Amino acid sequence: MPATFFFRAVASDGKIRTGSLSGNDEKGIARELRKQGLTPVYVGATPKTASSLEIKLPSFGGRRRSDVLFFTQELSTLLNAGVPLDRALSITAELTDRAQFRFIVLDVLRVLKGGRTLADSLASHGEYFSDLYINMVRAGEASGALAVIFSRLAEFERSRDELRNFIVSAMIYPALLATVAAASVFILLSFVVPRFAVIFADGHMKMPAPTRIMLEVSDLVKSYGWFVLGGLAVVAILWRVYTRTAAGRLWWDGARLKVPLLGVALLKAETARFARAMATLLENSVPLVQSIAIGAATLNNRMIANSLVGVANGVKRGEGIAGPTRKAGVFPPLAAHLLTVGEETGRLDQMFARMAEIYENETRAAIRRFTSIFEPVVILVMGIVVGGLVLSMLLAITSINDVAV
């Protein structure tokens, strides 16, 4: 039996239409709306108010990146199959699982149908689509090779996502191990050792020095531990606020690069990210100076990004890109040599692509080296601390037995 469904849809003039239709299911209603020239935004058994449809951006960038990757891959597949752009966007919206991103795609389609370019339509949602992405699409529209552009963008997003996921997954275990180690020591000193200290409560028994030190540390942790944790939380908040300022972010980004082993991995990851962006842009005839500015915007490290201003100025003065990159001194030495070869052979785009492959592999190797050293160090430190606590307890028990004898 047909039921009543409420809908909100976008008309060809860009205005929102609301109402209700009778049908068997939501898909049938959506098909009927499209026959009427409307782009459905919401179809459901209960009415949806305009305020409840406001976009709430996700708290974590990971979901947003996965949405953009899905969007890029689907459009690449559809456009290369000869599907018209507006139809490809409509299909992508239907295939999108998350309602928030479906609204984004439908809004892009609405702006496109209003006579704007696809690049301008995507630019209206800059929180999802980066400058690199928008400029690539703009270059594709100008050259009439939009399908090729989306294929390259899909490869770019996929490579960047794979490298990011590798770094995150590789760092999860060391971080978890360090957290568990700190929590274990805190619990031992706060709850286990105080119970053991009852044995010496009368104060007449002579304690071994390690046991006395352990009990004093336990008293400190028990008395002031929560204050210390609260202080650390306040420090963490203040640190977060400071590193969000321009000066704080710049200092922290520079300091991270100086951390043994980890700094090398971060530098190589940023080099790979910049090289991948440059290769993608130059392959599609984006001007070199503009490509450098867009590539710098993709970097997470502001210190490296700021140094690229000097590289761009060197290119404007006709010095090429290899010389200013070597002079900036932020990227590994091999990068400048590769760019020199790229300039000499006239294949700078291919050399950037090769550089991206090299440093993506080196980033993985550097992360593996860091974790292979960090994990044993944490285990060793935890073993020494816990072993020291156990040894102190055993010495105390031994001393009790000696007194009893």
DAZI-V13376 format. One record per residue. N is the residue number from 1. SS is DSSP state (H for helix, E for strand, - for the rest). OMEGA is omega in whole degrees, 0 to 359 (none if undefined). Layout:
N;SS;OMEGA  N;SS;OMEGA
This chain:
1;-;182  2;-;178  3;E;180  4;E;179  5;E;177  6;E;182  7;E;165  8;E;184  9;E;179  10;E;179  11;-;182  12;-;178  13;-;178  14;-;182  15;-;180  16;E;176  17;E;177  18;E;179  19;E;180  20;E;178  21;E;177  22;E;179  23;E;182  24;-;180  25;-;183  26;H;181  27;H;178  28;H;178  29;H;180  30;H;178  31;H;180  32;H;178  33;H;179  34;H;176  35;H;180  36;-;179  37;-;180  38;-;176  39;E;184  40;E;175  41;E;179  42;E;172  43;E;181  44;E;183  45;-;179  46;-;180  47;-;181  48;-;181  49;-;181  50;-;182  51;H;182  52;H;179  53;H;179  54;-;182  55;-;172  56;-;184  57;-;180  58;-;183  59;-;185  60;-;181  61;H;183  62;H;180  63;H;180  64;H;179  65;H;180  66;H;177  67;H;181  68;H;178  69;H;177  70;H;180  71;H;183  72;H;180  73;H;180  74;H;179  75;H;178  76;H;181  77;H;184  78;H;181  79;H;177  80;H;176  81;-;177  82;-;179  83;-;178  84;-;187  85;H;182  86;H;178  87;H;178  88;H;177  89;H;179  90;H;179  91;H;179  92;H;177  93;H;179  94;H;183  95;H;182  96;-;182  97;-;186  98;-;184  99;H;181  100;H;181  101;H;175  102;H;177  103;H;178  104;H;182  105;H;180  106;H;178  107;H;175  108;H;179  109;H;180  110;H;180  111;H;178  112;H;179  113;H;177  114;-;176  115;-;178  116;-;177  117;-;178  118;H;179  119;H;178  120;H;178  121;H;179  122;H;181  123;H;178  124;-;177  125;-;183  126;-;177  127;-;178  128;-;189  129;-;185  130;-;176  131;H;178  132;H;182  133;H;184  134;H;180  135;H;175  136;H;179  137;H;179  138;H;177  139;H;179  140;H;178  141;H;181  142;H;182  143;H;181  144;-;182  145;-;185  146;H;180  147;H;179  148;H;181  149;H;181  150;H;174  151;H;180  152;H;177  153;H;178  154;H;178  155;H;178  156;H;181  157;H;181  158;H;179  159;H;181  160;H;181  161;H;179  162;H;180  163;H;180  164;H;180  165;H;178  166;H;181  167;H;182  168;H;182  169;H;180  170;H;183  171;H;183  172;H;184  173;H;177  174;H;180  175;H;179  176;H;180  177;H;179  178;H;179  179;H;179  180;H;179  181;H;180  182;H;180  183;H;180  184;H;179  185;H;179  186;H;180  187;H;179  188;H;183  189;H;184  190;H;189  191;H;185  192;H;183  193;H;178  194;H;177  195;H;179  196;H;184  197;H;180  198;H;181  199;H;184  200;H;186  201;-;183  202;-;175  203;-;181  204;-;184  205;-;180  206;-;182  207;-;171  208;-;183  209;H;179  210;H;180  211;H;180  212;H;179  213;H;180  214;H;181  215;H;178  216;H;177  217;H;179  218;H;178  219;H;179  220;H;181  221;H;181  222;H;183  223;H;187  224;H;184  225;H;182  226;H;176  227;H;178  228;H;178  229;H;177  230;H;177  231;H;178  232;H;178  233;H;178  234;H;178  235;H;180  236;H;179  237;H;179  238;H;178  239;H;179  240;H;179  241;H;182  242;H;182  243;H;173  244;-;174  245;-;183  246;H;181  247;H;180  248;H;179  249;H;181  250;H;180  251;H;183  252;H;179  253;H;177  254;H;181  255;H;181  256;H;181  257;-;181  258;-;179  259;-;180  260;-;179  261;-;182  262;H;180  263;H;178  264;H;180  265;H;180  266;H;180  267;H;180  268;H;178  269;H;178  270;H;177  271;H;179  272;H;181  273;H;180  274;H;181  275;H;179  276;H;179  277;H;181  278;H;179  279;H;181  280;H;182  281;H;183  282;H;177  283;-;183  284;-;169  285;-;172  286;-;182  287;-;188  288;H;181  289;H;178  290;H;179  291;H;179  292;H;180  293;H;180  294;H;179  295;H;178  296;H;181  297;H;179  298;-;185  299;-;176  300;-;184  301;-;183  302;H;180  303;H;179  304;H;181  305;H;180  306;H;180  307;H;181  308;H;174  309;H;177  310;H;177  311;H;179  312;H;178  313;H;176  314;H;177  315;H;179  316;H;180  317;-;178  318;-;181  319;-;186  320;-;181  321;-;183  322;H;181  323;H;178  324;H;178  325;H;177  326;H;181  327;H;180  328;H;174  329;-;181  330;-;179  331;-;177  332;-;184  333;H;182  334;H;183  335;H;180  336;H;179  337;H;178  338;H;180  339;H;176  340;H;177  341;H;179  342;H;178  343;H;181  344;H;182  345;H;181  346;-;181  347;-;183  348;H;180  349;H;179  350;H;181  351;H;175  352;H;177  353;H;178  354;H;178  355;H;179  356;H;179  357;H;181  358;H;186  359;H;171  360;H;177  361;H;179  362;H;176  363;H;178  364;H;180  365;H;180  366;H;178  367;H;178  368;H;179  369;H;181  370;H;181  371;H;180  372;H;177  373;H;184  374;H;183  375;H;177  376;H;179  377;H;179  378;H;179  379;H;180  380;H;180  381;H;179  382;H;179  383;H;180  384;H;182  385;H;181  386;H;178  387;H;177  388;H;178  389;H;180  390;H;179  391;H;178  392;H;178  393;H;181  394;H;177  395;H;178  396;H;179  397;H;178  398;H;180  399;H;177  400;H;179  401;H;179  402;H;179  403;H;181  404;H;180  405;-;none
